[in-house]
Amino acid sequence: MNILAITLILLSSFFQGTFGLGMKHISPLKWENWWVVHALVAMVLFPVTWALIAVPETFTIIGEADSNVLLMAMLFGFLWGIGGILFGVSVEYTGVSITYGIVMGLAASMGSLIPMFQMESLPENFNLVLVGVGLLLVGVGITAVAGVKRDKVQQQATIESEELEEDGDVLVASPKVETKPKKSIQTGVAIAVACGVLSAFLNIGFSNTAPVAELAVTKYNVDPKDASLVAWVVVLIGAFAMNLLFAVYKLVTNNSWGDFSTPNSTKAYTWAVIAGLFWFAALGVYGQGAALMGTLGPVIGWPMMLGLSLIISNFWGYREGEWKNADQPFKILLGGLGVLIFAICILGYSNL
């Protein structure tokens, strides 16, 4: 086992599981204003700068690469961008926990298995990889169940606390509030499934840019770890295009062009930049770790990174009080995280 590769995957998981904290600090900006800055840093400025520092010939290599390879990689990045938009739509129907569970499970499994089945011949230990990915899906499913139960417990506690309100020295029942009918959960699940499939395309695009990385290594003597950065630049062209298009659409429909100069928004912009740096740090470091794993890198490294990032994000969620007054669901969560750790160990072992 390549210890450096595993270390890099662990580090990328930290970045992946942490960058979302920045999205808690969008106010007072509107989403689209914050997102333009975030996406520009995450998908253009940071990856291109890092790639050019490590591989000055980055754009020369891209210019010499097969145009079909480049177009497919950009297309995969573009499709991933659509998946990101669908995530927010699905949450409106099913809530964060169910959506996150479905998306993480499909993104991890499909992002791993599709590159494996695209290989000219399956690896000898592909059964072990399948077991690891299968257990990862189980772990993600358990954490999703824990999240659903947590939401129910906390919502019930909120309802009970609001049923009685203080009126001087007398407790009286609060007035009933009419609620809108819930949106179809079946529709939400269908959207979440589509989102999960599309989210896997980020890694599939990275895997399919192998010829670009190979060109960098063979013709320009680039270190394989650094060659992965060139590959990411290609994939993220498509990803940024989709994100920018949607942000501009929101800017037009909400007439929020002038909100870039919102007063007291320095903190929000700072978090947009930090979140952008962490987001691509996750992908850049993951790509380097996957390169050190050899041909199975995208197959094994991707689910390991997402599984570990789920553990880390739940750690931050616990620190933020997201599991307050939900002891039983939290125990279920710990069980799911235990399964994830076991699955990750199997995936790491399969790279021996």
C-alpha positions as CSV (number, residue, x, y, z in Angstrom):
1,M,0.0,0.0,0.0
2,N,1.3,3.5,-0.9
3,I,1.3,5.3,2.5
4,L,1.7,8.7,0.8
5,A,-1.4,8.0,-1.4
6,I,-3.5,7.1,1.6
7,T,-2.3,10.2,3.4
8,L,-3.2,12.4,0.5
9,I,-6.7,10.8,0.3
10,L,-7.1,11.5,4.1
11,L,-6.1,15.1,3.6
12,S,-8.4,15.5,0.6
13,S,-11.3,14.1,2.7
14,F,-10.6,16.8,5.4
15,F,-10.9,19.5,2.8
16,Q,-14.0,17.9,1.2
17,G,-15.8,17.5,4.6
18,T,-14.9,21.0,5.7
19,F,-15.5,23.3,2.8
20,G,-19.3,23.3,3.3
21,L,-18.9,25.2,6.6
22,G,-18.4,28.3,4.4
23,M,-21.9,28.0,3.1
24,K,-23.2,28.9,6.6
25,H,-21.8,32.4,6.0
26,I,-23.5,33.6,2.8
27,S,-25.5,36.3,4.5
28,P,-25.9,39.3,3.9
29,L,-25.1,38.4,0.2
30,K,-27.6,36.6,-2.0
31,W,-26.7,33.0,-3.0
32,E,-25.9,33.9,-6.6
33,N,-23.5,36.8,-5.6
34,W,-21.7,34.6,-3.2
35,W,-21.6,31.6,-5.6
36,V,-20.0,33.6,-8.5
37,V,-17.0,34.4,-6.2
38,H,-16.9,30.9,-4.8
39,A,-17.0,29.1,-8.1
40,L,-14.5,31.5,-9.7
41,V,-12.0,30.7,-7.0
42,A,-12.8,27.0,-6.7
43,M,-13.0,26.1,-10.4
44,V,-10.8,28.6,-12.2
45,L,-8.3,30.7,-10.2
46,F,-7.0,28.2,-7.7
47,P,-6.9,25.1,-10.0
48,V,-5.3,27.0,-12.9
49,T,-2.8,28.8,-10.6
50,W,-1.8,25.5,-8.9
51,A,-1.5,23.7,-12.2
52,L,0.7,26.4,-13.8
53,I,3.0,26.5,-10.8
54,A,3.4,22.7,-10.9
55,V,3.3,22.3,-14.7
56,P,4.1,25.6,-16.5
57,E,3.3,23.8,-19.8
58,T,-0.3,23.1,-18.7
59,F,-2.1,24.9,-21.6
60,T,0.4,23.6,-24.1
61,I,-0.4,20.1,-23.0
62,I,-4.1,20.8,-23.2
63,G,-3.7,22.3,-26.6
64,E,-1.9,19.1,-27.9
65,A,-4.4,16.7,-26.3
66,D,-7.1,14.9,-28.4
67,S,-10.0,17.2,-28.8
68,N,-12.5,14.4,-28.3
69,V,-11.0,13.6,-24.9
70,L,-11.1,17.3,-23.9
71,L,-14.7,17.7,-25.0
72,M,-15.9,14.6,-23.1
73,A,-14.1,15.7,-20.0
74,M,-15.7,19.1,-20.2
75,L,-19.1,17.5,-20.8
76,F,-18.7,15.4,-17.7
77,G,-17.8,18.5,-15.7
78,F,-20.9,20.3,-17.1
79,L,-23.2,17.4,-16.2
80,W,-21.8,17.4,-12.7
81,G,-22.7,21.1,-12.5
82,I,-26.3,20.2,-13.3
83,G,-26.2,17.6,-10.5
84,G,-25.2,20.3,-8.0
85,I,-28.3,22.4,-9.0
86,L,-30.6,19.4,-8.7
87,F,-29.3,18.9,-5.1
88,G,-30.9,22.1,-3.9
89,V,-34.2,21.2,-5.7
90,S,-34.3,17.8,-4.2
91,V,-33.8,19.2,-0.7
92,E,-37.0,21.2,-1.0
93,Y,-38.9,17.9,-1.5
94,T,-37.2,15.4,0.8
95,G,-35.0,17.4,3.2
96,V,-31.2,17.4,3.5
97,S,-30.7,14.0,5.2
98,I,-32.5,11.9,2.6
99,T,-31.0,13.8,-0.3
100,Y,-27.5,13.8,1.1
101,G,-27.7,10.0,1.7
102,I,-28.9,9.2,-1.8
103,V,-26.5,11.6,-3.5
104,M,-23.4,10.5,-1.6
105,G,-24.2,6.8,-2.1
106,L,-24.7,7.1,-5.8
107,A,-21.8,9.6,-6.4
108,A,-19.4,7.3,-4.5
109,S,-20.5,4.0,-6.0
110,M,-21.0,5.1,-9.6
111,G,-18.0,7.4,-9.6
112,S,-16.0,4.3,-8.6
113,L,-17.6,1.5,-10.6
114,I,-18.0,3.3,-13.9
115,P,-14.2,4.0,-14.2
116,M,-13.5,0.4,-13.2
117,F,-15.8,-1.1,-15.9
118,Q,-14.2,1.3,-18.4
119,M,-10.9,-0.4,-17.9
120,E,-9.7,-2.7,-20.7
121,S,-9.7,-5.6,-18.2
122,L,-11.1,-5.8,-14.7
123,P,-8.5,-5.9,-11.9
124,E,-8.0,-9.3,-10.2
125,N,-9.3,-8.0,-6.9
126,F,-12.4,-6.3,-8.3
127,N,-14.6,-8.5,-6.1
128,L,-12.9,-6.9,-3.1
129,V,-13.5,-3.5,-4.5
130,L,-17.2,-4.3,-5.0
131,V,-17.5,-5.5,-1.4
132,G,-15.9,-2.2,-0.2
133,V,-18.2,-0.1,-2.3
134,G,-21.2,-2.1,-1.2
135,L,-20.4,-1.6,2.4
136,L,-19.8,2.1,1.7
137,L,-23.4,2.3,0.4
138,V,-24.6,0.6,3.5
139,G,-22.8,3.0,5.7
140,V,-24.1,6.0,3.8
141,G,-27.6,4.6,4.0
142,I,-27.3,4.2,7.8
143,T,-26.1,7.8,8.2
144,A,-29.0,9.0,6.1
145,V,-31.5,7.1,8.3
146,A,-29.9,8.7,11.4
147,G,-30.3,12.1,9.8
148,V,-34.0,11.5,9.0
149,K,-34.6,10.3,12.6
150,R,-32.7,13.3,14.0
151,D,-34.8,15.7,12.0
152,K,-38.0,14.0,13.2
153,V,-36.9,14.1,16.9
154,Q,-35.9,17.8,16.6
155,Q,-39.1,18.8,14.7
156,Q,-41.2,17.1,17.3
157,A,-39.3,18.8,20.1
158,T,-39.9,22.2,18.4
159,I,-43.6,21.4,17.9
160,E,-44.0,20.5,21.6
161,S,-42.2,23.6,22.7
162,E,-44.5,25.8,20.6
163,E,-47.7,24.1,21.6
164,L,-47.7,26.1,24.9
165,E,-46.6,29.7,25.0
166,E,-46.4,32.0,28.0
167,D,-49.1,34.7,28.3
168,G,-48.3,36.5,31.5
169,D,-48.6,33.9,34.3
170,V,-50.8,31.6,32.2
171,L,-49.7,29.0,29.7
172,V,-52.1,28.9,26.7
173,A,-52.2,26.8,23.6
174,S,-50.6,28.6,20.6
175,P,-52.9,29.2,17.6
176,K,-52.9,26.5,14.9
177,V,-51.0,27.5,11.8
178,E,-52.0,26.2,8.5
179,T,-49.2,24.4,6.7
180,K,-48.8,23.9,3.0
181,P,-49.1,20.3,1.8
182,K,-45.8,18.6,1.5
183,K,-44.3,18.1,-1.9
184,S,-44.2,14.6,-3.4
185,I,-41.4,12.7,-1.7
186,Q,-41.3,10.3,-4.7
187,T,-40.5,13.3,-6.9
188,G,-37.8,14.4,-4.5
189,V,-36.2,10.9,-4.5
190,A,-36.2,10.8,-8.3
191,I,-34.5,14.2,-8.4
192,A,-32.0,13.0,-5.8
193,V,-31.2,9.9,-7.8
194,A,-30.6,12.0,-10.9
195,C,-28.4,14.3,-8.8
196,G,-26.4,11.4,-7.5
197,V,-25.8,10.0,-10.9
198,L,-24.7,13.4,-12.3
199,S,-22.5,14.1,-9.3
200,A,-20.5,11.0,-10.1
201,F,-19.5,12.5,-13.4
202,L,-16.9,14.7,-11.7
203,N,-14.7,11.7,-11.0
204,I,-15.7,10.0,-14.3
205,G,-14.5,13.1,-16.1
206,F,-11.3,13.0,-14.1
207,S,-10.8,9.3,-15.0
208,N,-11.4,9.9,-18.7
209,T,-8.8,12.7,-18.8
210,A,-6.1,10.0,-18.2
211,P,-4.7,10.6,-21.8
212,V,-4.1,14.2,-20.9
213,A,-2.2,13.3,-17.8
214,E,-0.3,10.6,-19.7
215,L,0.7,13.1,-22.4
216,A,2.1,15.4,-19.6
217,V,4.1,12.5,-18.1
218,T,5.4,10.9,-21.3
219,K,6.2,14.0,-23.4
220,Y,6.9,16.7,-20.8
221,N,8.3,14.5,-18.0
222,V,5.7,15.8,-15.5
223,D,5.4,14.0,-12.2
224,P,2.2,11.8,-12.3
225,K,0.9,13.6,-9.2
226,D,1.2,17.0,-10.9
227,A,-0.2,15.7,-14.2
228,S,-3.5,15.2,-12.4
229,L,-3.7,18.9,-11.9
230,V,-3.7,19.4,-15.7
231,A,-6.5,16.9,-16.0
232,W,-8.6,18.8,-13.4
233,V,-8.2,22.1,-15.3
234,V,-9.9,20.4,-18.3
235,V,-12.8,18.9,-16.3
236,L,-13.5,22.1,-14.4
237,I,-13.9,24.2,-17.6
238,G,-17.2,22.5,-18.1
239,A,-18.1,22.5,-14.4
240,F,-17.5,26.3,-14.2
241,A,-19.5,26.9,-17.3
242,M,-22.6,25.3,-15.8
243,N,-22.2,27.0,-12.5
244,L,-21.7,30.4,-14.1
245,L,-24.7,30.0,-16.4
246,F,-27.0,29.2,-13.4
247,A,-25.6,32.0,-11.3
248,V,-26.1,34.5,-14.1
249,Y,-29.6,33.1,-14.5
250,K,-30.3,33.8,-10.8
251,L,-28.7,37.3,-11.1
252,V,-31.0,38.1,-14.0
253,T,-34.2,36.7,-12.5
254,N,-33.6,38.2,-9.0
255,N,-32.1,41.5,-10.5
256,S,-29.3,41.1,-8.0
257,W,-26.4,42.5,-10.0
258,G,-26.1,45.4,-7.6
259,D,-25.9,43.2,-4.6
260,F,-22.2,42.5,-5.1
261,S,-21.6,45.7,-3.2
262,T,-23.9,44.8,-0.3
263,P,-22.6,46.6,2.9
264,N,-20.9,44.5,5.6
265,S,-20.3,41.6,3.1
266,T,-16.5,41.3,3.7
267,K,-17.0,38.3,5.9
268,A,-19.2,36.5,3.4
269,Y,-16.8,37.1,0.6
270,T,-13.9,35.9,2.8
271,W,-15.8,32.6,3.4
272,A,-16.6,32.3,-0.3
273,V,-12.9,32.4,-1.0
274,I,-11.9,30.0,1.8
275,A,-14.7,27.6,0.8
276,G,-13.4,27.8,-2.8
277,L,-9.8,27.1,-1.8
278,F,-10.9,24.1,0.3
279,W,-13.2,22.7,-2.4
280,F,-10.5,22.4,-5.0
281,A,-7.8,21.5,-2.4
282,A,-10.0,18.4,-1.9
283,L,-10.0,17.5,-5.6
284,G,-6.4,18.5,-6.2
285,V,-5.0,16.5,-3.3
286,Y,-7.3,13.6,-4.2
287,G,-6.1,13.6,-7.8
288,Q,-2.5,13.4,-6.5
289,G,-3.3,10.5,-4.2
290,A,-5.3,8.7,-6.9
291,A,-2.3,9.1,-9.3
292,L,0.0,7.3,-6.8
293,M,-2.5,4.5,-6.5
294,G,-2.0,3.6,-10.2
295,T,-4.8,2.6,-12.6
296,L,-7.2,1.8,-9.7
297,G,-6.7,5.3,-8.2
298,P,-10.1,6.8,-9.4
299,V,-11.8,3.5,-8.6
300,I,-10.6,3.2,-5.0
301,G,-9.6,6.8,-4.0
302,W,-12.9,8.4,-4.9
303,P,-15.2,6.3,-2.6
304,M,-12.6,6.5,0.1
305,M,-12.5,10.3,-0.1
306,L,-16.3,10.7,-0.1
307,G,-16.7,8.2,2.7
308,L,-14.2,9.9,4.9
309,S,-15.5,13.3,4.1
310,L,-18.9,12.2,5.3
311,I,-17.4,11.3,8.6
312,I,-15.6,14.6,8.8
313,S,-18.7,16.7,7.9
314,N,-20.7,14.9,10.6
315,F,-18.0,15.7,13.1
316,W,-18.3,19.4,12.2
317,G,-22.1,19.0,12.4
318,Y,-21.9,17.6,15.9
319,R,-19.6,20.5,16.9
320,E,-22.2,22.9,15.5
321,G,-24.9,21.3,17.6
322,E,-26.8,19.6,14.7
323,W,-27.3,16.5,16.8
324,K,-28.4,18.2,20.0
325,N,-31.3,16.4,21.8
326,A,-31.1,13.5,19.4
327,D,-29.2,10.8,21.4
328,Q,-30.7,7.8,19.8
329,P,-30.3,9.0,16.2
330,F,-26.7,9.9,17.1
331,K,-26.0,6.3,18.1
332,I,-27.4,5.1,14.8
333,L,-25.0,7.7,13.1
334,L,-22.1,6.2,15.0
335,G,-23.0,2.8,13.7
336,G,-23.1,4.1,10.1
337,L,-19.8,5.8,10.5
338,G,-18.3,2.5,11.9
339,V,-19.5,0.7,8.7
340,L,-18.0,3.5,6.6
341,I,-14.6,3.2,8.3
342,F,-14.7,-0.6,7.8
343,A,-15.5,-0.1,4.1
344,I,-12.7,2.4,3.7
345,C,-10.3,-0.1,5.3
346,I,-11.3,-2.8,2.7
347,L,-10.9,-0.3,-0.1
348,G,-7.5,0.6,1.2
349,Y,-6.5,-3.1,1.5
350,S,-7.6,-3.7,-2.1
351,N,-4.8,-1.3,-3.2
352,L,-2.1,-3.4,-1.7
